[in-house]
Amino acid sequence: MNGSHASKVIYRKPTIEDGQGIWKLVKRAGGLDVNSAYCYLMLCDMFSETCCIAEQDGRMCGFLSAFRKPEQPDTLFVWQIAVDPVRRGNGIGSLLLKEVISRNSNDTIHYIEATISPGNMASRSLFVSMARELESECKISERYEASMFPEAHETELMFRIGPIAMDN
């Protein structure tokens, strides 16, 4: 392959073998809370239906962690979206989310939620544009005040997209 043409990005479910690579990606991506490596192993093992990895040329370049809310199984809560800094601006974050919500196992998801700090313009933009693309509403409300965190942290706003109807 010619060096000027990047290969296709592949989107797939994570496996527990991906846990270490995800931890490294989140750390490399910056701007996100880096959870324990054990947390990423558990996400891959127990929540693979609602998580997604992006790979290009055999290298992990994106990860989305999400889960169905236990009290609201029609709601997907997006915990983190990490994209390798050298791959940003190529729509990987939105394609990770689209991959998860388009899976047959997730066809009863009608809402997507995430908490986003006011300073995280990339995530804010992603959620607002995703709502527009899904022809749905995006409601924003306060969720976790800065004073709730034990260390310095911005207030987290809840972004709620829905209802959505996906054609699988």
Solvent accessible surface area in square Angstrom, and as a share of the most:
residue,aa,sasa,rsa
1,M,175,0.78
2,N,93,0.47
3,G,86,0.82
4,S,88,0.57
5,H,119,0.53
6,A,79,0.61
7,S,30,0.19
8,K,169,0.71
9,V,29,0.17
10,I,102,0.52
11,Y,50,0.19
12,R,70,0.25
13,K,85,0.36
14,P,4,0.03
15,T,68,0.39
16,I,85,0.43
17,E,140,0.63
18,D,16,0.09
19,G,0,0.00
20,Q,119,0.53
21,G,28,0.27
22,I,0,0.00
23,W,73,0.26
24,K,102,0.43
25,L,0,0.00
26,V,0,0.00
27,K,120,0.51
28,R,95,0.35
29,A,8,0.06
30,G,40,0.38
31,G,85,0.82
32,L,46,0.23
33,D,91,0.47
34,V,66,0.38
35,N,35,0.18
36,S,67,0.43
37,A,46,0.36
38,Y,146,0.55
39,C,21,0.13
40,Y,0,0.00
41,L,72,0.36
42,M,67,0.30
43,L,8,0.04
44,C,3,0.02
45,D,84,0.44
46,M,126,0.56
47,F,84,0.35
48,S,28,0.18
49,E,69,0.31
50,T,8,0.05
51,C,0,0.00
52,C,0,0.00
53,I,0,0.00
54,A,0,0.00
55,E,38,0.17
56,Q,16,0.07
57,D,99,0.51
58,G,75,0.73
59,R,117,0.43
60,M,28,0.12
61,C,1,0.01
62,G,0,0.00
63,F,0,0.00
64,L,0,0.00
65,S,0,0.00
66,A,0,0.00
67,F,54,0.22
68,R,65,0.24
69,K,47,0.20
70,P,116,0.73
71,E,161,0.72
72,Q,69,0.31
73,P,83,0.52
74,D,49,0.26
75,T,0,0.00
76,L,0,0.00
77,F,30,0.12
78,V,5,0.03
79,W,104,0.36
80,Q,11,0.05
81,I,36,0.18
82,A,1,0.00
83,V,19,0.11
84,D,3,0.02
85,P,58,0.36
86,V,112,0.65
87,R,51,0.19
88,R,122,0.45
89,G,83,0.80
90,N,98,0.50
91,G,37,0.36
92,I,6,0.03
93,G,8,0.08
94,S,28,0.18
95,L,75,0.37
96,L,0,0.00
97,L,0,0.00
98,K,57,0.24
99,E,54,0.24
100,V,0,0.00
101,I,1,0.00
102,S,46,0.30
103,R,21,0.08
104,N,116,0.59
105,S,59,0.38
106,N,3,0.01
107,D,81,0.42
108,T,77,0.45
109,I,4,0.02
110,H,76,0.34
111,Y,51,0.19
112,I,0,0.00
113,E,8,0.04
114,A,4,0.03
115,T,33,0.19
116,I,7,0.04
117,S,18,0.12
118,P,55,0.34
119,G,52,0.50
120,N,47,0.24
121,M,128,0.57
122,A,81,0.63
123,S,31,0.20
124,R,58,0.21
125,S,70,0.45
126,L,30,0.15
127,F,5,0.02
128,V,63,0.36
129,S,47,0.30
130,M,2,0.01
131,A,3,0.03
132,R,161,0.59
133,E,105,0.47
134,L,37,0.18
135,E,163,0.73
136,S,23,0.15
137,E,99,0.44
138,C,32,0.19
139,K,119,0.50
140,I,80,0.41
141,S,65,0.42
142,E,124,0.56
143,R,122,0.45
144,Y,84,0.32
145,E,91,0.41
146,A,43,0.33
147,S,99,0.64
148,M,124,0.55
149,F,61,0.26
150,P,137,0.86
151,E,141,0.63
152,A,111,0.86
153,H,57,0.25
154,E,85,0.38
155,T,33,0.19
156,E,22,0.10
157,L,28,0.14
158,M,22,0.10
159,F,1,0.00
160,R,59,0.22
161,I,0,0.00
162,G,8,0.07
163,P,93,0.59
164,I,6,0.03
165,A,93,0.72
166,M,56,0.25
167,D,141,0.73
168,N,91,0.47
